[in-house]
Amino acid sequence: MRNLNVKIQRMTIVIPMALLVCLSGCSSLFGPPSGSSRPAGGIEQAKGAEPPEIDLVFVVDQSESMGGSPHERGTDPTGLRFRALRYAIDSLRMKATASRPHRMGLVQFGTDAPAELSSSLIATTDSTGIAHLQAKLQPRNLVWTNFGSAMKRAAGILRTGGAFAPNHRPAIVVFTDGTPEDTRHLPRSAYFQEIERLVDAELGQTGCLVYLVAVDASGRFWGQDSAEWNRITGGRARSIASVEELKPQFNEILLDLLQLPKMAKDEVHPGMTAFTVGPYLEQLECHVLGQPLQGLELVAPNGHAVQPVRWTSQDYTILTVKRPQAGAWSYRLPSKATTLTIYRNETPVRPRLVSPLPIHPAGKAMRVIAEVRYVNGDALTELPAYPLRITTRVTPGGKQASNYTMRPRGSGLFDTDGDTPIPPQSREVQVETVLHAGTSREYTTSSRIDITRTPYFDVSLQTGGWLRHYGDQIVVTAQLREAGAPVAPEQVFQSPTAVIRAELVGSPENQRSTSMWLDERREQPGTYVAYLPAAVRAPGRYEVTYALGATDVRSGKRVEGTETISVMVRPTWLDWLVVGGTLAARLAAIGLTVLIITLLWAFLWALRLPRMRGGKVQILAPERPQNPARTPANANRPKTQPSGGGLAGLMQTAAAATPAQASEGPSPAPSRDHSYPLRGKFLLCRYGRLFFIHEVRARRGSQGPLGGGARMDVRQYAVRFFVYGVPGIVRCESGKDVMVGRYRVKF
């Protein structure tokens, strides 16, 4: 029993002290260490691999057979192909935006492809340049059909215009009416072998798409040439019966280049003709080719006619409706009108890649972040009938694809749950992101990401483990790597001490920090750290952008790039206690913590008290005025807990004891005497006071004059009390009384 008491006594000291040390000494619980960093200039966010800019070169056959001669009737003597080209130019201009204007060039060929009849790439926003290009669209007789010369000229225009750069989609569209032929009069197979070698040499590994539209009204050549052209173009060759079909063919090619849904062909009769419009569209286009509108109206699902924007030319009209309502629409034609053929295009909202960037370092894991918004920046409002879901597929060259369902992270952004490792030997990665509108529609964006061997920073937010704490700073660290392995900065950069900056760009409270330089840690070469000033006071996602800018001493090239990373803040109660709450709330929480520790200490101490062997205690307290109508009969009974062994036994008191009036001494005021037997381990808790009463020692007798004396049992007690949290201790002998706080206690 003695050893048990010693152990309990030690526990009363060790456990509370451990709690105090944990609360006051474990600095890691309160977040990462603080520091300071040097301010830097603002960071300009790099553009992600959004839907690529289209760089399109039209290659137009101007051979003798196309325009005709005195000896033969031409395939297109009236120049309908030029009207189709003007229509294609206008259609592409309609789909351009300020950030993606698209560009187009021109090559006209026959025996050769003269430079004066060609045009370099011109932005669709350049009205003067477009007018100059269209002025060259005139019928000419350039005799033979030299495809090699034409393809070489088109490849040169794309290369000179920078169309093979990342985030561009180069393409060549060829229109012809014959088989390859020139003054050499080679066999047909020799011509196609020559064209194939030239295309591989000029366009191989550039991502350039080649389309071919052939008109073979007489059926003389396409049957034998189609297989060759489909091999050269990768299956993008097609034929038409007459030049009048060229406009829809050009429309279909543009939709394929822009990764838009295939067009629908509607036969509109007098009266009402229904059609369905999909959800989440930027624009609805209705193309009426070579026919008058005859009073055509577009009727929305609410039954009202809309007023579309019209693009009108000599032989076509395009009606556009911005952000049309999803559902059942109708064409309305007057009863006396004739049937119209309408080609309907839908331009949906598609995911735009924020990460990865168009050029990605080799060996760096790739996390896909996509933004889903309208072109003007408005967020999508999810329609109950068409719930949104975003998925992505990452395919490194020659490797197995990784598929992800992307999670929403606010502000129209979605990201993957994990990173995709990219093998250092990869040269490109295809990232395909799909917006699923319910189960009925899917809108896809496919982007090519070029992989280059270049140094990069592996960045992570320091969160003290998996938990992010509240505080006044966000710690950002970065390690310099190349092809997945650490590399020393002095071996790579001319100025290794000023190459990277970081700033907070988003938080649940929409705050931004100033940009800070990351400084190299002396104890960890190649590792950089910055302290971003930010009041982290709310749970949620915090976005940090870092920017790299330095010159690689090995190649002399500038290495630049930005990346945005994020962390979820999940604060603990300690974060709220130290930072998150108001001053009053924090003081109250600290006081409550101290009180709990004090009570725990007291209870552990009481566990080692000896058992009482008898006696009783009387507690006299001043009578307080009571309202008999509102005070229950047992209002003055002590608040006790029945005994039940263990700690419950410690809480034992004489619940059945009958109060008795005090028999000794005057009372300063009317009082009520509460008398309790002292047995077992005694604890009394009542009206904001806590009494621990225990025996100290028993005196067996007293000495008389002759060395003897009567022996008596005079017990001595100790009272440890806590009155409203204020501790104290008094001692008293049996038969006497003491003051405990405001109360008189008699033994």
Number of C-alpha atoms within 10 A of each C-alpha: 7 8 8 10 15 11 12 18 17 13 15 19 13 12 15 18 14 12 12 14 11 12 14 11 11 11 11 12 17 20 23 19 12 12 13 13 15 13 16 16 12 14 18 11 15 17 17 20 23 24 21 22 21 23 26 29 28 22 25 23 31 28 25 21 23 29 21 20 13 6 7 11 13 16 23 20 16 14 16 17 25 18 20 22 18 17 25 22 20 17 19 21 17 16 17 17 14 9 9 17 19 23 25 25 22 26 28 28 30 24 21 20 26 15 13 9 14 23 22 20 23 23 19 23 16 11 11 11 16 21 10 12 20 17 9 16 19 13 19 18 17 21 22 21 27 23 27 21 18 23 24 17 23 27 23 14 23 24 15 11 16 14 24 20 16 19 22 23 23 27 24 24 22 21 21 24 26 20 18 21 18 15 10 7 10 11 10 13 12 12 19 20 13 12 22 17 14 18 19 12 12 17 23 11 9 15 16 22 16 23 23 21 20 25 24 19 15 10 10 11 15 21 10 12 17 17 12 18 23 16 13 21 17 12 15 16 20 15 20 16 13 16 18 17 15 25 21 18 16 21 20 19 19 21 19 13 17 19 17 19 17 15 19 13 14 16 12 20 18 17 14 17 16 13 13 11 19 19 22 27 20 19 17 20 22 23 22 19 21 15 15 14 15 14 9 16 19 22 19 18 16 10 11 11 15 12 12 16 12 14 14 13 14 10 13 18 20 22 18 21 19 13 16 20 17 17 13 15 22 20 21 19 22 14 10 10 16 14 13 20 16 21 19 20 22 24 21 22 22 28 28 22 27 23 23 23 23 24 20 23 23 26 23 25 17 20 18 24 24 28 23 20 20 18 13 8 10 11 15 14 11 12 13 8 12 17 12 16 17 24 20 25 17 24 19 23 16 10 12 9 16 14 15 19 16 21 16 16 15 12 12 17 19 23 23 20 12 12 14 19 16 25 17 17 14 17 17 20 23 16 22 19 27 20 21 18 20 15 11 10 15 16 20 22 21 22 24 23 20 19 23 17 16 19 25 24 23 16 20 15 18 17 18 15 10 11 15 24 28 25 19 15 21 29 21 21 21 21 21 20 22 20 19 19 11 17 18 15 21 14 11 19 21 16 14 17 14 16 21 24 25 30 29 24 21 16 23 15 14 9 14 18 18 16 25 25 24 26 22 21 12 9 7 9 15 20 23 22 25 26 24 28 21 19 17 23 20 17 17 16 17 23 17 24 21 26 22 19 16 19 17 19 14 10 8 11 11 13 15 16 20 20 20 20 17 17 18 16 21 15 20 16 11 14 19 18 17 17 19 19 15 12 12 9 13 16 14 13 16 14 12 12 13 14 14 13 17 16 15 15 18 18 17 20 18 23 17 19 20 15 14 16 10 9 13 15 17 20 21 21 17 15 12 10 6 10 8 8 6 7 10 10 8 8 9 14 15 15 13 16 18 13 15 11 10 9 14 12 17 24 22 21 24 20 14 9 12 12 15 12 13 17 7 7 6 8 13 7 10 11 15 19 19 20 21 22 17 21 16 19 22 23 24 20 18 14 11 9 17 21 20 22 24 23 19 15 12 14 11 11 13 13 10 9 6 6 7 10 11 9 11 11 11 15 17 18 18 17 20 19 23 21 17 11 14 10 15 13 14 13 17 19 18 16 13 10 16 16 14 20 15 10 13 16 21 20 20
